[in-house]
């Protein structure tokens, strides 16, 4: 007899579920909120969140907020530096592999970049993102379906300075779309182990937010809710802090901050 989540079951109670690729789950269909994950260089934490949310069947995109992409080098004063939007994950992988394969395998960079190049082409910068512009030539990105229009409902940042950068940028843009967006920061340490934990926490938060969104969408009507207008989504917006509070109790080691902003 096995015990799962406190419930005793016999081994022969049900046939084994077919294996799914690394965290993938069946798509239940129905309404889904659109997500955006953000860290400094669009390499580790935001990309782990991007992958986890995509495997959970959420529309998702990801960005970095730094001026340049910075990755550890042979010493603390010799980082590997690249430009956003111009350098592919594959080219970074091949460059580091040629420089010092032993070092960059040992510190996990090659494994991380190998994952990243299977998610999308290369690191993108938040400040260069044109919200509401169709994301052309992005069809092969994981999580692309649903993000074609280039608008997100929820932005999840991975440290306070990234949250500040996103909020400052949104204020500077002047809300041209007049569309609400929830910006949530989850403090995740920038290492591979903590990024993995953070990715799981993001999916848990996404599931909770999406359930509440579906409930409020049924009340006001799909057309109104999907338009993204403040009036149609007011009831959902009001429930978000409560959802985050309940999520925080489940993930006490990942401090969260929230604000409602506008695209």
PAVO-783662 format. One record per atom (N, C-alpha, C, CB): residue in three letters; y negated, x negated, z negated. Coordinates in steps of 0.2 Angstrom, whole numbers, padded with zeros to 4 digits, always signed. Last residue first. Glycine has a CB too. Example, Ala and Ser with C-alpha at 12.3 -4.5 7.8 and 13.67 -1.06 7.14 Angstrom:
SER+0011-0064-0035;SER+0005-0068-0036;SER+0000-0064-0039;SER+0003-0070-0029;ALA+0028-0066-0039;ALA+0022-0062-0039;ALA+0016-0066-0039;ALA+0022-0057-0045;
// end
This chain:
UNK-0246+0002+0093;UNK-0246-0002+0099;UNK-0252+0001+0103;UNK-0239-0001+0103;UNK-0249+0000+0076;UNK-0249+0004+0082;UNK-0249+0000+0088;UNK-0256+0008+0082;UNK-0240+0002+0060;UNK-0245-0001+0064;UNK-0245+0003+0071;UNK-0244-0009+0065;UNK-0235+0002+0043;UNK-0235+0006+0049;UNK-0241+0004+0053;UNK-0236+0014+0048;UNK-0225-0010+0035;UNK-0231-0007+0036;UNK-0231-0003+0043;UNK-0237-0012+0037;UNK-0216-0018+0022;UNK-0216-0014+0028;UNK-0223-0012+0029;UNK-0212-0007+0026;UNK-0204-0031+0017;UNK-0211-0028+0017;UNK-0212-0024+0023;UNK-0216-0034+0017;UNK-0190-0036+0007;UNK-0193-0033+0013;UNK-0200-0031+0011;UNK-0189-0027+0015;UNK-0179-0049+0002;UNK-0185-0045+0000;UNK-0188-0042+0007;UNK-0190-0050-0003;UNK-0163-0050+0000;UNK-0167-0050+0006;UNK-0174-0046+0005;UNK-0163-0048+0012;UNK-0156-0047-0011;UNK-0157-0054-0010;UNK-0161-0055-0004;UNK-0151-0058-0010;UNK-0152-0034-0011;UNK-0157-0036-0016;UNK-0160-0043-0015;UNK-0155-0035-0023;UNK-0147-0023-0002;UNK-0148-0030+0000;UNK-0153-0033-0005;UNK-0150-0030+0007;UNK-0147-0010-0008;UNK-0140-0013-0006;UNK-0141-0020-0004;UNK-0138-0009+0001;UNK-0160-0009-0011;UNK-0155-0009-0017;UNK-0148-0011-0014;UNK-0154-0002-0019;UNK-0165-0008+0002;UNK-0167-0014-0003;UNK-0162-0014-0009;UNK-0174-0014-0005;UNK-0161+0004+0006;UNK-0158-0002+0009;UNK-0159-0008+0005;UNK-0161-0003+0016;UNK-0170+0012-0002;UNK-0163+0013-0003;UNK-0159+0007+0000;UNK-0160+0019+0000;UNK-0182+0007+0004;UNK-0181+0007-0003;UNK-0173+0007-0005;UNK-0185+0012-0007;UNK-0181+0012+0017;UNK-0181+0004+0016;UNK-0180+0003+0008;UNK-0188+0001+0018;UNK-0181+0025+0015;UNK-0175+0022+0018;UNK-0175+0015+0017;UNK-0175+0023+0026;UNK-0194+0027+0010;UNK-0189+0029+0006;UNK-0182+0025+0009;UNK-0188+0036+0006;UNK-0202+0023+0021;UNK-0202+0019+0015;UNK-0196+0020+0011;UNK-0209+0020+0011;UNK-0198+0033+0031;UNK-0196+0026+0032;UNK-0197+0022+0025;UNK-0201+0023+0037;UNK-0204+0046+0030;UNK-0197+0044+0026;UNK-0195+0037+0027;UNK-0192+0049+0030;UNK-0215+0046+0037;UNK-0216+0047+0030;UNK-0209+0045+0026;UNK-0218+0054+0028;UNK-0210+0045+0050;UNK-0214+0040+0047;UNK-0215+0040+0040;UNK-0221+0040+0050;UNK-0204+0058+0051;UNK-0200+0052+0051;UNK-0204+0046+0048;UNK-0198+0050+0058;UNK-0216+0066+0051;UNK-0211+0067+0046;UNK-0206+0061+0046;UNK-0207+0073+0047;UNK-0223+0061+0063;UNK-0226+0060+0056;UNK-0220+0061+0050;UNK-0231+0065+0055;UNK-0220+0062+0076;UNK-0216+0058+0072;UNK-0218+0057+0064;UNK-0215+0051+0075;UNK-0229+0071+0081;UNK-0222+0072+0082;UNK-0218+0068+0077;UNK-0220+0072+0089;UNK-0241+0064+0078;UNK-0240+0071+0075;UNK-0232+0072+0076;UNK-0244+0076+0079;UNK-0240+0052+0086;UNK-0240+0052+0079;UNK-0239+0058+0076;UNK-0247+0050+0077;UNK-0228+0052+0099;UNK-0234+0054+0097;UNK-0234+0054+0089;UNK-0237+0061+0099;UNK-0216+0049+0106;UNK-0219+0044+0102;UNK-0226+0046+0099;UNK-0220+0037+0105;UNK-0209+0056+0114;UNK-0215+0054+0117;UNK-0219+0049+0113;UNK-0220+0061+0118;UNK-0198+0060+0107;UNK-0197+0054+0111;UNK-0204+0052+0114;UNK-0192+0056+0117;UNK-0203+0072+0100;UNK-0201+0065+0096;UNK-0201+0059+0101;UNK-0195+0066+0093;UNK-0204+0081+0111;UNK-0210+0079+0107;UNK-0209+0072+0103;UNK-0212+0084+0102;UNK-0191+0082+0116;UNK-0197+0080+0120;UNK-0203+0077+0116;UNK-0199+0086+0124;UNK-0183+0086+0104;UNK-0182+0079+0108;UNK-0188+0077+0112;UNK-0176+0079+0112;UNK-0190+0093+0090;UNK-0188+0094+0097;UNK-0188+0087+0100;UNK-0193+0098+0100;UNK-0191+0093+0076;UNK-0197+0094+0080;UNK-0196+0095+0088;UNK-0202+0088+0079;UNK-0178+0092+0071;UNK-0183+0097+0069;UNK-0189+0099+0073;UNK-0185+0095+0062;UNK-0172+0082+0078;UNK-0169+0089+0079;UNK-0174+0094+0076;UNK-0163+0089+0075;UNK-0180+0072+0073;UNK-0180+0073+0080;UNK-0177+0080+0081;UNK-0176+0068+0084;UNK-0175+0071+0060;UNK-0182+0073+0061;UNK-0183+0075+0068;UNK-0187+0068+0059;UNK-0162+0066+0062;UNK-0163+0072+0058;UNK-0170+0075+0060;UNK-0162+0071+0051;UNK-0164+0054+0069;UNK-0161+0059+0072;UNK-0162+0066+0069;UNK-0153+0058+0073;UNK-0171+0047+0059;UNK-0174+0048+0065;UNK-0171+0054+0069;UNK-0175+0042+0070;UNK-0160+0045+0050;UNK-0166+0049+0048;UNK-0170+0051+0054;UNK-0171+0045+0043;UNK-0152+0037+0058;UNK-0150+0043+0055;UNK-0155+0048+0053;UNK-0145+0042+0049;UNK-0160+0026+0060;UNK-0158+0030+0065;UNK-0156+0037+0063;UNK-0153+0026+0070;UNK-0161+0020+0047;UNK-0167+0023+0050;UNK-0165+0027+0056;UNK-0171+0017+0053;UNK-0147+0017+0045;UNK-0151+0021+0041;UNK-0157+0024+0044;UNK-0153+0018+0034;UNK-0145+0008+0056;UNK-0141+0014+0055;UNK-0145+0019+0051;UNK-0134+0012+0052;UNK-0155-0002+0053;UNK-0155+0001+0059;UNK-0151+0008+0058;UNK-0153-0003+0065;UNK-0149-0008+0041;UNK-0156-0004+0041;UNK-0157+0000+0047;UNK-0161-0009+0040;UNK-0137-0013+0046;UNK-0137-0008+0041;UNK-0144-0004+0040;UNK-0135-0011+0034;UNK-0143-0022+0055;UNK-0139-0017+0057;UNK-0138-0011+0052;UNK-0132-0019+0060;UNK-0149-0031+0045;UNK-0153-0027+0050;UNK-0149-0021+0053;UNK-0155-0032+0056;UNK-0138-0036+0039;UNK-0142-0032+0035;UNK-0147-0028+0040;UNK-0147-0036+0030;UNK-0132-0044+0049;UNK-0128-0038+0046;UNK-0133-0033+0042;UNK-0123-0040+0041;UNK-0142-0053+0050;UNK-0141-0049+0055;UNK-0137-0043+0053;UNK-0136-0053+0060;UNK-0142-0060+0037;UNK-0148-0056+0039;UNK-0146-0051+0045;UNK-0154-0060+0041;UNK-0130-0067+0038;UNK-0131-0061+0033;UNK-0137-0057+0035;UNK-0132-0064+0026;UNK-0134-0075+0048;UNK-0128-0071+0049;UNK-0128-0065+0044;UNK-0122-0075+0049;UNK-0144-0082+0042;UNK-0146-0078+0048;UNK-0140-0073+0050;UNK-0147-0083+0055;UNK-0137-0089+0033;UNK-0142-0084+0031;UNK-0144-0079+0036;UNK-0148-0087+0027;UNK-0130-0098+0041;UNK-0127-0094+0037;UNK-0131-0088+0035;UNK-0125-0098+0030;UNK-0140-0105+0048;UNK-0136-0101+0052;UNK-0132-0096+0047;UNK-0131-0106+0055;UNK-0157-0104+0042;UNK-0151-0107+0043;UNK-0146-0103+0045;UNK-0148-0111+0036;UNK-0170-0099+0036;UNK-0169-0101+0043;UNK-0163-0106+0043;UNK-0175-0104+0046;UNK-0169-0084+0026;UNK-0169-0092+0026;UNK-0167-0094+0033;UNK-0165-0095+0021;UNK-0178-0070+0028;UNK-0171-0073+0029;UNK-0172-0081+0030;UNK-0168-0070+0035;UNK-0186-0056+0023;UNK-0186-0063+0022;UNK-0179-0066+0022;UNK-0189-0065+0015;UNK-0191-0044+0034;UNK-0185-0046+0030;UNK-0185-0054+0029;UNK-0178-0043+0032;UNK-0204-0033+0038;UNK-0202-0040+0037;UNK-0196-0041+0032;UNK-0207-0044+0034;UNK-0207-0021+0049;UNK-0203-0023+0043;UNK-0202-0030+0043;UNK-0197-0018+0043;UNK-0217-0010+0057;UNK-0216-0017+0056;UNK-0213-0019+0050;UNK-0223-0021+0058;UNK-0216+0004+0067;UNK-0215+0002+0060;UNK-0213-0006+0060;UNK-0209+0006+0057;UNK-0228+0011+0077;UNK-0223+0006+0077;UNK-0222+0004+0069;UNK-0224+0000+0082;UNK-0236+0024+0087;UNK-0234+0021+0080;UNK-0228+0016+0081;UNK-0233+0026+0075;UNK-0248+0022+0100;UNK-0241+0024+0098;UNK-0239+0020+0092;UNK-0236+0022+0104;UNK-0259+0020+0108;UNK-0259+0024+0103;UNK-0252+0027+0100;UNK-0263+0030+0105;UNK-0259+0010+0118;UNK-0255+0015+0119;UNK-0255+0021+0114;UNK-0248+0012+0119;UNK-0269+0001+0112;UNK-0270+0004+0119;UNK-0266+0010+0120;UNK-0270-0001+0124;UNK-0273-0006+0099;UNK-0269+0001+0100;UNK-0270+0004+0107;UNK-0270+0005+0094;UNK-0279-0018+0099;UNK-0283-0012+0099;UNK-0279-0006+0100;UNK-0288-0013+0104;UNK-0275-0031+0098;UNK-0274-0028+0104;UNK-0277-0021+0105;UNK-0266-0026+0105;UNK-0277-0035+0085;UNK-0281-0038+0091;UNK-0281-0034+0097;UNK-0280-0045+0092;UNK-0267-0029+0079;UNK-0274-0027+0077;UNK-0279-0029+0083;UNK-0276-0030+0071;UNK-0256-0036+0084;UNK-0257-0029+0085;UNK-0264-0026+0084;UNK-0252-0025+0081;UNK-0259-0048+0078;UNK-0259-0047+0086;UNK-0259-0040+0087;UNK-0252-0050+0089;UNK-0257-0046+0065;UNK-0264-0048+0067;UNK-0264-0047+0075;UNK-0265-0056+0066;UNK-0243-0042+0065;UNK-0249-0038+0062;UNK-0255-0040+0065;UNK-0249-0037+0055;UNK-0238-0055+0069;UNK-0237-0048+0073;UNK-0242-0043+0071;UNK-0230-0045+0071;UNK-0242-0063+0059;UNK-0244-0065+0066;UNK-0243-0058+0070;UNK-0239-0070+0069;UNK-0236-0058+0047;UNK-0243-0058+0048;UNK-0245-0059+0055;UNK-0245-0064+0044;UNK-0222-0060+0051;UNK-0225-0053+0050;UNK-0232-0053+0051;UNK-0223-0050+0043;UNK-0222-0073+0051;UNK-0221-0070+0057;UNK-0223-0063+0057;UNK-0213-0070+0059;UNK-0224-0076+0038;UNK-0229-0079+0043;UNK-0228-0075+0049;UNK-0229-0086+0043;UNK-0213-0070+0032;UNK-0219-0067+0031;UNK-0224-0070+0036;UNK-0222-0069+0024;UNK-0198-0068+0043;UNK-0202-0071+0037;UNK-0209-0069+0037;UNK-0201-0079+0038;UNK-0193-0060+0052;UNK-0189-0063+0048;UNK-0192-0068+0043;UNK-0184-0067+0052;UNK-0197-0043+0058;UNK-0198-0050+0057;UNK-0194-0053+0052;UNK-0206-0051+0056;UNK-0193-0029+0068;UNK-0191-0033+0062;UNK-0192-0040+0062;UNK-0183-0031+0061;UNK-0200-0015+0073;UNK-0201-0022+0074;UNK-0198-0025+0067;UNK-0208-0024+0076;UNK-0196+0000+0081;UNK-0196-0004+0075;UNK-0196-0011+0076;UNK-0189-0002+0071;UNK-0198+0005+0094;UNK-0200+0009+0088;UNK-0200+0005+0081;UNK-0195+0015+0087;UNK-0205-0003+0108;UNK-0200-0003+0103;UNK-0203+0002+0097;UNK-0199-0010+0100;UNK-0205-0004+0126;UNK-0208-0001+0120;UNK-0203-0001+0114;UNK-0211+0006+0121;UNK-0201-0006+0139;UNK-0205-0011+0136;UNK-0208-0008+0130;UNK-0209-0014+0140;UNK-0192+0002+0147;UNK-0200+0003+0147;UNK-0204-0001+0143;UNK-0200+0010+0145;UNK-0180-0003+0145;UNK-0183-0004+0151;UNK-0190-0003+0151;UNK-0179+0000+0156;UNK-0172-0002+0134;UNK-0178-0006+0133;UNK-0182-0007+0140;UNK-0176-0012+0130;UNK-0161+0005+0138;UNK-0165+0009+0133;UNK-0172+0005+0132;UNK-0162+0010+0127;UNK-0152-0009+0140;UNK-0152-0002+0141;UNK-0155+0002+0136;UNK-0144+0000+0141;UNK-0152-0022+0134;UNK-0157-0020+0139;UNK-0157-0013+0139;UNK-0155-0024+0145;UNK-0143-0028+0125;UNK-0147-0023+0122;UNK-0152-0021+0127;UNK-0151-0026+0116;UNK-0143-0043+0134;UNK-0139-0039+0129;UNK-0144-0034+0126;UNK-0135-0043+0124;UNK-0149-0045+0150;UNK-0150-0046+0143;UNK-0146-0041+0139;UNK-0158-0045+0141;UNK-0148-0041+0163;UNK-0142-0045+0160;UNK-0143-0046+0153;UNK-0141-0051+0164;UNK-0160-0036+0167;UNK-0155-0031+0166;UNK-0149-0035+0163;UNK-0153-0029+0173;UNK-0173-0041+0168;UNK-0170-0042+0162;UNK-0163-0038+0161;UNK-0175-0040+0156;UNK-0181-0038+0179;UNK-0176-0044+0179;UNK-0174-0046+0172;UNK-0180-0050+0182;UNK-0194-0030+0170;UNK-0190-0031+0176;UNK-0186-0038+0175;UNK-0195-0031+0182;UNK-0198-0020+0159;UNK-0195-0027+0158;UNK-0190-0028+0164;UNK-0191-0027+0151;UNK-0214-0012+0161;UNK-0206-0012+0163;UNK-0204-0019+0162;UNK-0205-0009+0169;UNK-0225-0012+0148;UNK-0224-0014+0155;UNK-0216-0015+0156;UNK-0227-0021+0156;UNK-0226-0009+0134;UNK-0226-0004+0139;UNK-0225-0006+0146;UNK-0233-0001+0138;UNK-0234-0025+0130;UNK-0230-0019+0128;UNK-0231-0013+0133;UNK-0233-0017+0121;UNK-0231-0040+0135;UNK-0236-0034+0137;UNK-0232-0028+0136;UNK-0237-0035+0145;UNK-0230-0054+0126;UNK-0227-0048+0128;UNK-0232-0043+0129;UNK-0222-0046+0122;UNK-0236-0065+0121;UNK-0237-0064+0128;UNK-0233-0058+0130;UNK-0233-0070+0131;UNK-0234-0065+0107;UNK-0241-0064+0109;UNK-0241-0063+0117;UNK-0245-0070+0107;UNK-0220-0067+0107;UNK-0222-0061+0105;UNK-0229-0060+0108;UNK-0222-0060+0098;UNK-0211-0076+0119;UNK-0216-0077+0114;UNK-0219-0070+0113;UNK-0222-0082+0116;UNK-0194-0080+0121;UNK-0200-0076+0123;UNK-0205-0076+0117;UNK-0198-0069+0126;UNK-0181-0091+0127;UNK-0185-0088+0121;UNK-0192-0086+0124;UNK-0187-0094+0116;UNK-0170-0085+0140;UNK-0173-0090+0136;UNK-0178-0087+0131;UNK-0177-0094+0141;UNK-0160-0075+0144;UNK-0161-0081+0148;UNK-0165-0086+0144;UNK-0166-0080+0154;UNK-0148-0069+0132;UNK-0153-0068+0137;UNK-0155-0075+0140;UNK-0160-0064+0134;UNK-0135-0071+0127;UNK-0139-0065+0126;UNK-0144-0063+0130;UNK-0141-0065+0118;UNK-0129-0083+0130;UNK-0125-0077+0132;UNK-0129-0070+0130;UNK-0119-0077+0129;UNK-0138-0091+0125;UNK-0138-0091+0132;UNK-0134-0085+0135;UNK-0136-0098+0135;UNK-0135-0090+0111;UNK-0141-0088+0114;UNK-0141-0087+0121;UNK-0147-0092+0112;UNK-0123-0097+0110;UNK-0123-0090+0108;UNK-0129-0087+0112;UNK-0124-0088+0101;UNK-0127-0110+0113;UNK-0122-0107+0117;UNK-0122-0099+0116;UNK-0115-0110+0115;UNK-0136-0112+0102;UNK-0139-0111+0109;UNK-0133-0108+0114;UNK-0141-0118+0112;UNK-0127-0113+0092;UNK-0132-0107+0092;UNK-0135-0106+0099;UNK-0138-0110+0087;UNK-0120-0124+0095;UNK-0116-0117+0094;UNK-0121-0112+0095;UNK-0113-0117+0088;UNK-0130-0133+0095;UNK-0126-0132+0102;UNK-0123-0125+0101;UNK-0121-0137+0103;UNK-0134-0133+0082;UNK-0138-0131+0087;UNK-0135-0130+0093;UNK-0143-0137+0088;UNK-0126-0138+0071;UNK-0125-0131+0073;UNK-0130-0129+0079;UNK-0127-0127+0068;UNK-0125-0151+0067;UNK-0131-0147+0064;UNK-0131-0140+0067;UNK-0137-0150+0065;UNK-0115-0155+0075;UNK-0114-0156+0068;UNK-0119-0151+0065;UNK-0115-0163+0065;UNK-0120-0154+0088;UNK-0114-0150+0086;UNK-0113-0150+0078;UNK-0107-0153+0089;UNK-0130-0164+0087;UNK-0132-0157+0088;UNK-0126-0152+0088;UNK-0135-0156+0095;UNK-0123-0176+0085;UNK-0128-0173+0080;UNK-0129-0166+0081;UNK-0134-0177+0082;UNK-0114-0177+0096;UNK-0111-0177+0089;UNK-0116-0174+0085;UNK-0109-0184+0087;UNK-0123-0177+0108;UNK-0118-0171+0106;UNK-0115-0171+0099;UNK-0112-0171+0111;UNK-0137-0181+0111;UNK-0133-0183+0106;UNK-0128-0177+0104;UNK-0137-0185+0100;UNK-0142-0178+0125;UNK-0145-0183+0120;UNK-0140-0186+0115;UNK-0151-0180+0117;UNK-0133-0169+0131;UNK-0134-0175+0134;UNK-0137-0181+0129;UNK-0138-0175+0140;UNK-0136-0158+0122;UNK-0129-0161+0123;UNK-0129-0168+0126;UNK-0125-0156+0127;UNK-0149-0156+0125;UNK-0147-0158+0118;UNK-0140-0161+0118;UNK-0147-0153+0113;UNK-0148-0151+0138;UNK-0153-0157+0136;UNK-0150-0160+0130;UNK-0160-0155+0136;UNK-0140-0140+0138;UNK-0138-0146+0141;UNK-0142-0152+0140;UNK-0139-0144+0149;UNK-0148-0132+0129;UNK-0142-0134+0127;UNK-0139-0140+0131;UNK-0137-0128+0129;UNK-0160-0130+0137;UNK-0160-0134+0131;UNK-0153-0136+0128;UNK-0163-0129+0125;UNK-0154-0123+0148;UNK-0157-0130+0149;UNK-0158-0134+0143;UNK-0163-0129+0153;UNK-0150-0111+0141;UNK-0145-0116+0144;UNK-0148-0123+0146;UNK-0143-0113+0151;UNK-0162-0106+0138;UNK-0157-0108+0132;UNK-0152-0113+0135;UNK-0154-0102+0129;UNK-0176-0111+0148;UNK-0170-0107+0147;UNK-0166-0110+0141;UNK-0165-0107+0153;UNK-0193-0111+0147;UNK-0187-0115+0146;UNK-0181-0110+0144;UNK-0188-0120+0140;UNK-0203-0102+0148;UNK-0202-0106+0154;UNK-0196-0111+0153;UNK-0208-0111+0154;UNK-0205-0094+0137;UNK-0205-0091+0143;UNK-0204-0095+0149;UNK-0212-0088+0144;UNK-0212-0108+0127;UNK-0209-0101+0127;UNK-0210-0099+0135;UNK-0213-0096+0123;UNK-0207-0125+0128;UNK-0212-0120+0130;UNK-0208-0113+0130;UNK-0216-0121+0136;UNK-0201-0136+0115;UNK-0201-0133+0122;UNK-0206-0127+0122;UNK-0193-0130+0123;UNK-0196-0150+0106;UNK-0201-0145+0107;UNK-0201-0143+0114;UNK-0208-0148+0106;UNK-0187-0157+0093;UNK-0186-0155+0100;UNK-0191-0149+0101;UNK-0179-0154+0102;UNK-0195-0168+0081;UNK-0192-0162+0083;UNK-0191-0161+0091;UNK-0196-0156+0081;UNK-0197-0180+0073;UNK-0195-0180+0080;UNK-0192-0174+0082;UNK-0191-0186+0081;UNK-0198-0180+0059;UNK-0204-0181+0063;UNK-0203-0181+0071;UNK-0207-0188+0061;UNK-0185-0179+0054;UNK-0190-0173+0053;UNK-0196-0174+0057;UNK-0192-0173+0046;UNK-0174-0185+0068;UNK-0178-0185+0061;UNK-0183-0180+0061;UNK-0181-0192+0061;UNK-0168-0179+0079;UNK-0165-0184+0075;UNK-0168-0186+0068;UNK-0164-0190+0079;UNK-0174-0162+0077;UNK-0172-0168+0081;UNK-0168-0173+0077;UNK-0178-0171+0084;UNK-0174-0144+0077;UNK-0173-0150+0074;UNK-0171-0156+0078;UNK-0168-0150+0068;UNK-0186-0136+0088;UNK-0179-0136+0085;UNK-0178-0143+0082;UNK-0174-0136+0091;UNK-0198-0125+0093;UNK-0197-0131+0089;UNK-0190-0131+0086;UNK-0202-0132+0084;UNK-0208-0118+0105;UNK-0202-0118+0102;UNK-0200-0125+0099;UNK-0196-0116+0108;UNK-0226-0115+0100;UNK-0220-0118+0104;UNK-0214-0117+0101;UNK-0222-0126+0105;UNK-0232-0106+0092;UNK-0236-0109+0098;UNK-0231-0112+0103;UNK-0241-0114+0096;UNK-0222-0093+0086;UNK-0225-0099+0086;UNK-0228-0101+0093;UNK-0219-0104+0085;UNK-0215-0081+0087;UNK-0222-0080+0086;UNK-0226-0087+0086;UNK-0224-0077+0080;UNK-0202-0074+0098;UNK-0204-0079+0093;UNK-0212-0078+0092;UNK-0202-0086+0095;UNK-0192-0059+0100;UNK-0197-0064+0102;UNK-0198-0069+0096;UNK-0204-0060+0103;UNK-0181-0047+0108;UNK-0183-0052+0103;UNK-0188-0057+0105;UNK-0176-0056+0101;UNK-0174-0030+0109;UNK-0177-0036+0112;UNK-0179-0041+0107;UNK-0183-0034+0117;UNK-0163-0017+0111;UNK-0166-0022+0107;UNK-0169-0027+0111;UNK-0161-0025+0102;UNK-0154-0002+0108;UNK-0158-0005+0112;UNK-0162-0010+0108;UNK-0163+0000+0116;UNK-0138-0003+0099;UNK-0145-0002+0099;UNK-0149-0005+0105;UNK-0148-0003+0092;UNK-0124-0006+0098;UNK-0126-0002+0103;UNK-0134+0001+0103;UNK-0122+0004+0103;UNK-0120-0017+0091;UNK-0120-0010+0087;UNK-0123-0005+0092;UNK-0124-0010+0081;UNK-0123-0027+0099;UNK-0116-0025+0098;UNK-0115-0019+0095;UNK-0113-0031+0094;UNK-0137-0027+0097;UNK-0135-0025+0103;UNK-0127-0023+0103;UNK-0136-0031+0108;UNK-0138-0031+0084;UNK-0140-0024+0085;UNK-0138-0022+0092;UNK-0148-0024+0085;UNK-0133-0044+0085;UNK-0129-0039+0081;UNK-0131-0032+0082;UNK-0131-0040+0073;UNK-0142-0050+0094;UNK-0135-0049+0095;UNK-0132-0044+0091;UNK-0131-0056+0094;UNK-0154-0049+0086;UNK-0154-0046+0093;UNK-0146-0045+0095;UNK-0157-0051+0098;UNK-0150-0057+0075;UNK-0152-0050+0074;UNK-0151-0046+0081;UNK-0159-0049+0071;UNK-0149-0069+0081;UNK-0143-0066+0077;UNK-0144-0059+0077;UNK-0142-0070+0071;UNK-0162-0070+0085;UNK-0157-0070+0090;UNK-0150-0067+0087;UNK-0156-0077+0094;UNK-0170-0071+0074;UNK-0171-0066+0078;UNK-0165-0065+0083;UNK-0178-0067+0082;UNK-0164-0083+0069;UNK-0163-0077+0065;UNK-0165-0071+0070;UNK-0168-0077+0059;UNK-0165-0093+0081;UNK-0159-0092+0076;UNK-0159-0085+0073;UNK-0160-0097+0070;UNK-0175-0092+0091;UNK-0169-0096+0092;UNK-0163-0094+0087;UNK-0170-0103+0091;UNK-0188-0089+0091;UNK-0184-0085+0095;UNK-0177-0088+0096;UNK-0187-0082+0102;UNK-0196-0096+0082;UNK-0195-0099+0089;UNK-0190-0095+0093;UNK-0192-0106+0088;UNK-0199-0087+0071;UNK-0204-0091+0074;UNK-0203-0094+0081;UNK-0204-0097+0069;UNK-0194-0070+0075;UNK-0194-0075+0071;UNK-0199-0081+0074;UNK-0187-0079+0070;UNK-0190-0053+0077;UNK-0195-0058+0078;UNK-0194-0063+0073;UNK-0202-0055+0078;UNK-0183-0039+0087;UNK-0183-0044+0081;UNK-0187-0050+0083;UNK-0175-0046+0080;UNK-0185-0022+0090;UNK-0187-0028+0092;UNK-0186-0033+0086;UNK-0195-0028+0094;UNK-0177-0006+0095;UNK-0178-0012+0090;UNK-0181-0018+0094;UNK-0172-0013+0086;UNK-0177+0011+0096;UNK-0178+0005+0100;UNK-0180-0001+0095;UNK-0182+0005+0106;UNK-0165+0023+0091;UNK-0172+0020+0090;UNK-0171+0013+0094;UNK-0173+0019+0083;UNK-0156+0035+0100;UNK-0156+0028+0097;UNK-0163+0026+0096;UNK-0151+0023+0100;UNK-0146+0050+0102;UNK-0152+0046+0101;UNK-0152+0040+0098;UNK-0157+0051+0098;UNK-0129+0048+0109;UNK-0135+0051+0106;UNK-0141+0047+0105;UNK-0132+0053+0099;UNK-0115+0037+0106;UNK-0120+0041+0110;UNK-0125+0044+0106;UNK-0116+0046+0114;UNK-0107+0028+0099;UNK-0106+0035+0097;UNK-0111+0040+0102;UNK-0108+0037+0090;UNK-0099+0015+0105;UNK-0105+0018+0106;UNK-0104+0026+0104;UNK-0108+0017+0113;UNK-0089+0004+0095;UNK-0089+0010+0100;UNK-0096+0013+0100;UNK-0084+0015+0099;UNK-0095-0012+0091;UNK-0092-0006+0089;UNK-0093-0001+0095;UNK-0095-0003+0083;UNK-0093-0030+0089;UNK-0095-0024+0093;UNK-0091-0018+0091;UNK-0092-0025+0101;UNK-0090-0041+0082;UNK-0095-0036+0079;UNK-0096-0030+0083;UNK-0101-0040+0078;UNK-0081-0048+0093;UNK-0086-0051+0088;UNK-0091-0046+0086;UNK-0089-0057+0090;UNK-0074-0036+0103;UNK-0077-0042+0103;UNK-0082-0043+0097;UNK-0081-0043+0109;UNK-0061-0028+0095;UNK-0067-0027+0098;UNK-0070-0034+0098;UNK-0072-0022+0094;UNK-0044-0022+0096;UNK-0049-0027+0094;UNK-0055-0026+0098;UNK-0046-0034+0095;UNK-0040-0005+0092;UNK-0040-0010+0096;UNK-0045-0015+0094;UNK-0041-0008+0103;UNK-0033-0001+0076;UNK-0038+0000+0081;UNK-0038-0006+0085;UNK-0045+0001+0077;UNK-0016+0004+0072;UNK-0021-0001+0072;UNK-0026+0000+0077;UNK-0018-0008+0072;UNK-0012+0020+0067;UNK-0011+0015+0071;UNK-0017+0010+0071;UNK-0010+0017+0079;UNK-0010+0025+0050;UNK-0014+0026+0056;UNK-0012+0020+0061;UNK-0021+0027+0055;UNK-0001+0023+0039;UNK-0005+0029+0040;UNK-0008+0030+0046;UNK-0010+0029+0034;UNK+0006+0012+0036;UNK+0008+0016+0042;UNK+0004+0022+0043;UNK+0016+0017+0042;UNK+0001+0007+0025;UNK+0000+0003+0031;UNK+0002+0007+0037;UNK+0005-0003+0030;UNK-0008+0019+0015;UNK-0002+0016+0017;UNK-0003+0012+0024;UNK+0004+0021+0018;UNK-0022+0017+0005;UNK-0019+0020+0011;UNK-0012+0016+0012;UNK-0024+0019+0017;UNK-0034+0021-0007;UNK-0027+0018-0006;UNK-0025+0022+0000;UNK-0023+0020-0012;UNK-0051+0016-0007;UNK-0046+0021-0006;UNK-0039+0018-0004;UNK-0049+0026+0000;UNK-0060+0006-0009;UNK-0058+0010-0015;UNK-0053+0015-0014;UNK-0064+0013-0018;UNK-0061+0000+0003;UNK-0066+0003+0000;UNK-0065+0008-0005;UNK-0070+0007+0006;UNK-0043+0000+0004;UNK-0049-0001+0007;UNK-0055+0003+0005;UNK-0048+0000+0015;UNK-0028-0006-0001;UNK-0034-0002-0003;UNK-0040-0005+0001;UNK-0035-0004-0011;UNK-0011-0003+0004;UNK-0017-0006+0005;UNK-0023-0002+0002;UNK-0019-0008+0012;UNK+0006-0004+0000;UNK+0000+0000+0000;UNK-0006-0004+0000;UNK+0000+0005-0006;
// end
